[in-house]
Amino acid sequence: MNISLEAEQEQLIQAKLQSGKYENAYQVIVAALQLLDERDKHYEQWLEETRKKVAVGIEQANRGQLTDGEVAFAKLREKLSRKGESLQ
């Protein structure tokens, strides 16, 4: 397989090689592919969990178990303010 890289990508690989962590471009690419695979696995897990949460929410809504939007946002603001963040 032949792959053409843009100049920015080649520069990134060269920078990684210069860091001394990798011996050759192949090692850099393998590490990048491993990270991509790991990210995809996390995404799939997140997606499945989110789908389950949405399904639970839909079931609750169908049963009339709803929270007023203002109340929900107030709870979120409170939770964020405890973390030192603000929701505007």
C-alpha positions as CSV (number, residue, x, y, z in Angstrom):
1,M,0.0,0.0,0.0
2,N,1.3,3.4,-0.9
3,I,0.2,6.4,1.0
4,S,0.7,10.1,0.1
5,L,1.0,12.5,2.9
6,E,0.5,16.2,3.0
7,A,3.4,18.4,4.1
8,E,1.8,19.0,7.5
9,Q,1.5,15.3,8.1
10,E,5.1,14.6,7.1
11,Q,6.2,17.4,9.4
12,L,4.3,15.9,12.3
13,I,6.0,12.5,11.7
14,Q,9.4,14.2,11.5
15,A,8.8,16.0,14.7
16,K,7.8,12.7,16.4
17,L,11.0,11.1,15.1
18,Q,13.1,14.0,16.3
19,S,11.6,13.6,19.8
20,G,13.5,10.3,20.0
21,K,10.4,8.3,21.0
22,Y,10.2,6.6,17.7
23,E,12.9,5.0,15.5
24,N,11.1,5.3,12.2
25,A,8.0,6.6,10.5
26,Y,6.4,3.1,10.6
27,Q,6.4,3.2,14.4
28,V,4.8,6.6,14.4
29,I,2.1,5.4,12.0
30,V,1.5,2.2,14.0
31,A,1.1,4.2,17.2
32,A,-1.3,6.6,15.5
33,L,-3.4,3.7,14.2
34,Q,-3.6,2.1,17.6
35,L,-4.8,5.4,19.1
36,L,-7.4,5.7,16.3
37,D,-8.6,2.1,17.0
38,E,-8.8,2.9,20.8
39,R,-10.8,6.1,20.1
40,D,-13.2,4.3,17.8
41,K,-13.8,1.6,20.6
42,H,-14.5,4.4,23.1
43,Y,-16.8,6.1,20.7
44,E,-18.8,2.9,20.1
45,Q,-19.1,2.3,23.8
46,W,-20.2,5.9,24.4
47,L,-22.7,5.6,21.5
48,E,-24.2,2.4,22.9
49,E,-24.5,4.0,26.4
50,T,-26.1,7.1,25.0
51,R,-28.6,5.1,23.0
52,K,-29.6,3.2,26.2
53,K,-30.0,6.5,28.1
54,V,-32.1,7.9,25.4
55,A,-34.3,4.8,25.4
56,V,-34.7,5.1,29.2
57,G,-35.6,8.8,28.7
58,I,-38.2,8.1,26.1
59,E,-39.7,5.4,28.3
60,Q,-39.9,7.8,31.2
61,A,-41.4,10.5,29.0
62,N,-44.0,8.1,27.7
63,R,-45.0,7.4,31.3
64,G,-45.2,11.1,32.0
65,Q,-42.1,11.2,34.1
66,L,-40.9,14.6,32.8
67,T,-38.8,17.3,34.3
68,D,-39.5,21.0,33.6
69,G,-36.8,22.4,31.3
70,E,-36.1,25.3,33.7
71,V,-35.7,22.9,36.6
72,A,-33.3,20.7,34.5
73,F,-31.2,23.7,33.5
74,A,-31.1,24.9,37.1
75,K,-29.8,21.5,38.2
76,L,-27.1,21.6,35.4
77,R,-26.0,25.1,36.4
78,E,-25.8,24.1,40.0
79,K,-23.7,21.0,39.1
80,L,-21.4,23.1,36.9
81,S,-21.0,25.8,39.5
82,R,-19.8,23.1,42.0
83,K,-17.1,22.3,39.5
84,G,-16.1,25.9,39.1
85,E,-17.6,26.3,35.7
86,S,-20.5,28.5,34.6
87,L,-23.3,27.9,32.1
88,Q,-24.4,31.0,30.3
